[in-house]
Amino acid sequence: MIIKGHYIGLPVPDLQKIRDQLFEALEQARKGARFSEVDMGGKMGKKALLSYQEIVQELKEVEAALKKALPDVYGKSVKRLIPNYNPALARIVIKIKLGKQTYYPEEQFVDTGAIAYDPVEGTLQVTRLDDPIMTHVGDHSIRYEAYNSEGVRVEAIRKITILDSVEVFDLAPIFGNSVNDDVFYYNRGVSSINLTNGFWADKDYQNQIIKENGRWAIYDYSGLRHDIQKNSSVTPLSTDSEWEKIIVK
């Protein structure tokens, strides 16, 4: 079907009203109705309905105009079989806003939120249902929900990952002791070196990366501190560190 664009430019509320009327006409057409009753100056008469194909064409025209008017809400094409159309479920759109997907443990979760829109009621209030525990490594699902005034609910889910390891290369020996190239894993427990909660250690706990007053320091198995970050940082071994021969991937 060719989109002629004769609805483009109309106000969004008008387009939404026309779309609702077309859905009603489509329902009547499915039931075999060919006429609808209209008031003709105090006398009841009958008006011919559009054909099924004509209604479908008009719906496509209205949807094209809505996409142009509100691309963030109607811009994503969704394949929907018209006979299965359920206006109670399809009328609300909820969408996750783009945001950060991967974090280090203890890093602060940055919530960019979600947006929900009802064609009749406009923008709806969105509620976040889950707070990720930022010391629990792995994948997290964060749910958002919205309701319209009729109690129809929609839900969207954000996925984030809290990394469980950091790989460190090219550690220089200090005072005869060397911290070998290794993979450090986050541990929520208490460090055996300085008894702080939350640290990174290799598999055999010979070397540890521990937070001290907001900065990460690296220790070998003997408890000797090799270096400490220059500035406070959530991410261990960040570019704010003072060591020069450490490469983190």
N, C-alpha and C positions, 0 to 999 in steps of 0.2 A: 504494500500500500504506500502511495506517495503522500508525504506530509505536506499540506498546503500552507500551514502556518497561520490560519485565519484567527486563531485564539491567542497568538503570541502578543504580549503587551497588555492583556487584560489584568486587572488586579488579582492577586493570589486568592483572596476570599471568594471572588466571583468564579474563578476557575475551579476551586474546590466545590462550590455549590453546583456548578454545571456537571462536574464529575459525579457527584452524588445523585443528581437527577438522571444521568445516563445509566448509572448502575441500577436505579429503580426501573427505568425503561427496559433495560436488558433483562431484568427478572421477569417483567411482564411478557417480554417477547419469548422467553423460554417456556412460559406457561401457555403460549399460543394466542395471547391477546393481540388483537389487531387494532382496537380502538380504545380510547379513554374518554370518560365523561368530562365535559367542560361546561361552565356556566356561560350561556350566550344571552346576555341581557335579560336575565330572569328566567330563561327557558333552558332546559338541559339539552345538550346536543352531544354529538360524538365527533372526536377528532382522530384522524388516522395516525397511528404510531409509525415511527421509523422502523425499517426492516432490521433484522438482526445484524446484517453486514454493515448497514449504515450506522448503527449504534456503535459497533466495534470501531469503525473508522473515526467517528467523533471522539471516542475515548482515546484513541491514539493521538488525535490532534490536541486534546486537552492535556494529556500526559507530556507531550512535546513542549507545550507552553509552560507547564509546571517545572519541567527540567531546566528550561531556560531561565525561569524566574528564580528558582531556588535550587541551583545545581548541587549544593552540599547535602540537601535533603532528598531530592528526586533525581539526582544525577546518575546514580548507580542503577544500571539496567537489571531488572529482576524478571526472570521468566515465570509467568504465572498463567495457569490454565484458567480461562474465564469461568467455565462451569464450576470450578472449585473455589471461586472467589468467596472469601468470608470477610465482609467489611469490618466486623468487630475485631479481627486479628490484623488486618492489613493496613488499617488506618494510621497506626502509630509507627514512627520510624525512630530507632535508637542506634546511635553510632559512637564507637570509641574514638576519642581524639588521639592523634599520634603522640607517642611519648617514648621514653627510654625503656628498653626491653631487657637489658642485662645490668646487674649490679654486683658489687662486692659486698660481702657480709658487713653489717654495721653501717653501710651507706644509707643515707636518708632516701626513702621512697618519694619520688616526685610524681604527684598525681595530676595529670592533665585533664582528667575527668571524661565525661561523655555528654552527648547532647541528644535530647529526645524531642520529637516534634509531632504534634497531632494536627492533621489538616484542618480540623474544625476549631480546636482550642489554642493552637499555636504552640510555642515552646513550653515544654513541661519540665517540672523539677525532677532532677535525677539524684538518686541516693546511692552512695557507695556502700555495699554490704560487708565487704571484707577489708581487713587491715593486714597486710603481709608482715610476718615476723622476719625482720631483716637479718637475724642471726641464723635462720634456718635455710641452709643451702638447698638448691634444687629449683624445681618449677613451681610457680604459684599462679593460681587463678583468682582474679579479683572481679567480683560481680557488681554490676550496676543495675538498678531498676527504676522504672518510671510508671506512673499511673495517670490515666486521664480521669475526668470527673465521673465517668461511668464505671470506674473500677477496672478497666481493661489494663492489664499489666504487660510490660515488655522488659526483656533483660538482655544485657550485653556483657561479655566477659573479656577482660584484659589478661594477657599472659605475660609474665615476667620470669626471668631466671636469675637466681642468686648463685654466682660462681662458687665452686667449692675448692678451686686450686689456682695457683699461679706458678708459672715455670720460670726459674731464675738461672741465668747462665753467666759464665766468666766471672766468678767471684775470686777476688785477689786474696792471696794468703797474707795474714797479718800476724806478726810476732811468731812466725813459724807454724801457726795453726791455719788451716784452710777450711773454708766452707765450700763444699763441693757443689758443682752444678746439680741442681735438684728441682723437684716439684714439691711445693709447699701446699699443704691442705689446711683449710680452716677448721679450727677446733673451738667449740663453745665452752670448753672446760677451763680449768685454772692452770696457768703456766707453772711448770716446775722450777722455772728460773726466777721469776719475780712475783709469782702468785696473782697475776692479774687475770681477769676473766676475758676470754677470747684471745686466741693467738693462732699463728700459722706455724706448722711444723712439717718436717719431712716424715716419711713413713716410719722410720725407726727413732724418731724424736731426738736425733743427734744435733739437729740445728733447728732453731726457732726464730720466728719473727714476732716480736711482742710490742704492744702499744705502751708507750711511756709518756704520760701527759699529752696525749693527743698525737704523738709522733710514733712512727714505727721504727724499732731498732732490731738489728739482726745479731743473734748470738750463736756461738758454736756449742758443741756438746759439753765443754768444760765450764760454760757460763761466761766466757769472755765475750764482751760486746765488740763487734767489729765496726759497726757504724750506726748512725741514727739520722733520721730525716731532718732536714733543715726546718721545715714548716709542718704544722699540723695537717694531717691528711687522713681520710678514711681509707683510701687505697694504699696497700702496702707497696713499698718500693716505687713510689711515684716519681715523677720528674722533679719534685721538690726535694729529693734526697741529696745528701752531700757526697755519697759515694760516686766514684767516677767510672769504675770498671764493672758495673753490674748492668746486665741487659735483661729486661723482663719481657716475656712474650705471653 
